[in-house]
Amino acid sequence: MNGSRAGDVPTAATVCVIGAGLAGLATAHALSARGIDFVCLEKAPDVGGIWRQPGAGERGPAYRSLHLNSAKQLTGYADFPMAAELPLYPRHSDVAAYLRSFAEWAGLLPRIELRTEVLSVRQDADGAWTVTSRDARGTESVRRFERVVVASGHNTEASLPSTLPPGSDSFTGRILHSMDYHDGSDFAGQRVVVVGMGASGVDIAADLSRHAARTLLSVRRGLHVVPKQLFGMSVDLIADAPWWNEMSFPDQRRFVEQALLVARGRLSGYGLPEPDHPVFSSAVTISDEILSRIRHGGVVPRPAIDSLDGGRVRFTDGTAADVDAIVYCTGFRMAFPFLPAGCPAGPRKAVELYRRVVAPDRSGLYFVGLIRPVGSITRLVEAQSRWVARIVDGDVALPSADVMREEIGAYLSRVEERYGRTEGASIQVDVGPYLRELRELQDA
């Protein structure tokens, strides 16, 4: 198999699954349940995806203080619930151990090739897919598959600002991305600026505030901060409740806005900028800690960074601070370097997939988990996986490419109206409606 020449490429399993995180394992389980032959390729030393603690020399978003933001009841797989003794929001190591236990329970490990990086995925003239991979020894393999499922996630490449503040070259401290952050104790006694108010930004700022001499949170644009629980219920369990899904979207928005005013008041009262958009018009930030840490003085809000000079940071409001480190929590870029150019993001710089799964112009190529829900993703990737397995098994016939492109265009128009035109917005989904959509597709 190794060193095969083009034109003499061996046919392997029916399906190649790329990635053995939560989405990849869901896909492998769905294929296995139908008796479909598959191979799962994972470049990391173990299963678990973003929840696995990076080893020495590895980059990864699973910093030590990372916990689930979604309740374990909805984050665990339906056929393999998380253990009752785990807390409602388990820490990342518990989730990683759970995912490995699931892979063992489902009998998936013999079909997973660890430390195997996918180098290229190309469609042949006959419609099959040639996958080139490299194992831990550096040996390349070339194999043909009938179908390919990309389940490698979208938190893959660190995204730093395209232009760092003036004076960055002179900064005497350390500049890093959240992907390189592991533990707050690494910054004990230091003065740190955290840039960004997304999930990793508020988590890391809260973690740092227990170790650093001073923690500043630099916020350019206001985001809605939603506690993990409202009225004593996990917010994703609320989003899963029948009464919530029976409400219209305007009523849901009003309900949450009023609940947030009761639970935490206005964000300007914490020194944070008020959001310039209604709730659910952009990603929300789930956090129980950040507002409390601000009120306790552990985290001090600041506006955007204006410039750097030696070890000094100046902010856009004219204030300045001596700083030892800057942690950019500015998100990730979706990157699939092994795929053909222009896939899955099209000319509009948006992800263009039929029902957020199928590449319309590349038969046999599917994506699982390339979505950003307001709530837990597990039920969605399970539904996506079951649908893909039915397609592979021949139980479901896809419409023509023209029909699929029409659906994609209508979806992106709705997304743009609500969220604006960005790559990230194009993968945004609402849990309840999207889950119903996937169930209808499976029943068709």
Summary of the structure (lengths in Angstrom):
residues: 444
radius of gyration: 22.5
end to end distance: 39.8
largest distance: 67.2
contacts: 1423
relative contact order: 0.15
helix: 32%
strand: 22%
